[in-house]
């Protein structure tokens, strides 16, 4: 039986999350076959090293930049469905039921609603908004299911985007095929909100979204984001895709 789904996870310093995510997904899969692809963008915390002895995980080392990492993972994926997932997000326990339902009903892409691991009122409100079927509420933390055929037909993620690449793809998916907003939640970490403050960080995200819709360039968006959260410049992100891709492990074989 052909493998049904390739789970693609971009990482950058996720040693505390990535193996736990793999074990969680394996647990909810109950023996179903899946492909778990980790695309690392240059971690310095031991993320790559902790994966080297895990034969079931496909590890790809490439340059930083989320769109580039996700596209690279999709390039090596072998399953009919692609599932793009953040390392700090956990899918619903009935994930496979939703995938099978989408398959049977002819959907070509879809995502889940969102819940945070923090009871802050603003985060609860933001989570509630993700049940509204508007593209302005669709972002990567909700994870994304898409058929491999449709993903490649639409050109995948935009490698020229430093920010909001997830929302950009969803907009194109809703135009290019049947999109399903699933009546279940993924649980994602609120670690960035706890670090910067929920009100402040959500205000930054709203500003960036509006600036993008108004046509501000990606480089300007990235500079604005780094200024607002006081994040140092990461040249690797500005050169996403510039270095070659190295397939570190596939099917347990070192390459």
NORSULUR-V102794 format. One record per pair of residues at least 12 apart in sequence whose ideal C-beta (glycine too) atoms are under 8 Angstrom apart, sorted by sequence separation. I is the first residue (numbers start at 1). J is the second residue. If there is no record, write none. Layout:
I,J
I,J
//
This chain:
9,21
60,72
98,110
114,126
115,127
130,142
157,169
38,51
48,61
60,73
114,127
156,169
208,221
211,224
22,36
70,84
98,112
113,127
154,169
222,237
60,76
83,99
114,130
208,224
222,238
113,130
207,224
208,225
7,25
58,76
81,99
113,131
154,172
38,57
40,59
42,61
154,173
219,238
18,38
36,56
37,57
38,58
40,60
92,112
36,57
37,58
38,59
39,60
40,61
41,62
42,63
91,112
204,225
207,228
36,58
38,60
40,62
41,63
42,64
81,103
144,166
154,176
35,58
37,60
39,62
41,64
150,173
153,176
41,65
204,228
41,66
139,164
140,165
144,169
204,229
140,166
144,170
150,176
7,34
9,36
11,38
41,68
111,138
114,141
139,166
146,173
150,177
4,32
6,34
7,35
9,37
11,39
12,40
15,43
41,69
114,142
138,166
139,167
201,229
4,33
5,34
6,35
7,36
8,37
9,38
10,39
11,40
12,41
14,43
18,47
40,69
113,142
138,167
3,33
4,34
5,35
6,36
7,37
9,39
10,40
11,41
12,42
13,43
15,45
26,56
39,69
112,142
147,177
3,34
6,37
8,39
10,41
12,43
13,44
14,45
15,46
19,50
39,70
111,142
112,143
136,167
1,33
3,35
11,43
13,45
15,47
18,50
19,51
22,54
111,143
135,167
138,170
14,47
18,51
39,72
111,144
138,171
196,229
13,47
22,56
39,73
110,144
111,145
12,47
15,50
19,54
22,57
109,144
110,145
135,170
11,47
37,73
109,145
110,146
135,171
109,146
108,146
109,147
37,76
108,147
135,174
37,77
108,149
109,150
35,77
108,150
167,209
35,78
102,145
143,186
35,79
142,186
164,208
34,79
141,186
163,208
164,209
99,145
98,145
141,188
133,181
164,212
163,212
131,181
12,64
89,141
91,143
131,183
86,140
89,143
86,141
163,218
10,66
84,140
162,218
86,143
161,218
162,219
164,221
11,69
85,143
127,185
160,218
163,221
10,69
84,143
111,170
162,221
163,222
10,70
83,143
84,144
162,222
83,144
8,70
83,145
84,146
163,225
10,73
28,91
82,145
9,73
21,85
32,96
81,145
82,146
109,173
8,73
28,93
81,146
82,147
108,173
8,74
21,87
24,90
25,91
28,94
29,95
30,96
81,147
82,148
6,73
21,88
28,95
29,96
80,147
81,148
123,190
6,74
21,89
28,96
80,148
108,176
109,177
113,181
8,77
18,87
21,90
79,148
80,149
82,151
108,177
109,178
110,179
113,182
17,87
25,95
107,177
108,178
109,179
110,180
111,181
112,182
113,183
115,185
117,187
120,190
123,193
6,77
17,88
77,148
107,178
108,179
109,180
110,181
111,182
113,184
114,185
115,186
116,187
117,188
6,78
106,178
107,179
110,182
112,184
113,185
114,186
115,187
116,188
117,189
118,190
6,79
14,87
107,180
112,185
113,186
115,188
116,189
117,190
120,193
136,209
5,79
8,82
14,88
66,140
74,148
112,186
114,188
116,190
3,78
4,79
5,80
6,81
8,83
105,180
118,193
123,198
162,237
3,79
4,80
5,81
6,82
7,83
8,84
9,85
10,86
11,87
118,194
122,198
126,202
162,238
2,79
3,80
4,81
5,82
6,83
8,85
9,86
10,87
74,151
116,193
122,199
2,80
5,83
7,85
9,87
74,152
102,180
120,198
162,240
102,182
118,198
122,202
159,240
74,156
84,166
159,241
98,182
71,156
70,156
71,157
98,184
70,157
71,159
68,157
67,157
92,182
94,184
66,157
67,158
68,159
67,159
92,184
67,160
92,185
5,99
65,159
67,161
92,186
4,99
70,165
91,186
90,186
65,162
89,186
90,187
67,165
89,187
90,188
66,165
89,188
66,166
88,188
89,189
88,189
86,188
88,191
5,145
6,148
64,234
65,236
76,247
17,189
64,236
65,237
68,240
63,236
64,237
67,240
68,241
72,245
65,239
76,250
65,240
63,239
64,240
65,241
63,240
63,241
63,242
63,243
62,243
62,244
63,245
62,245
61,245
62,246
60,245
61,246
60,246
61,247
60,247
61,248
60,248
59,248
59,249
58,249
57,249
58,250
58,251
42,236
41,236
52,248
55,251
56,252
52,249
55,252
51,249
48,248
//
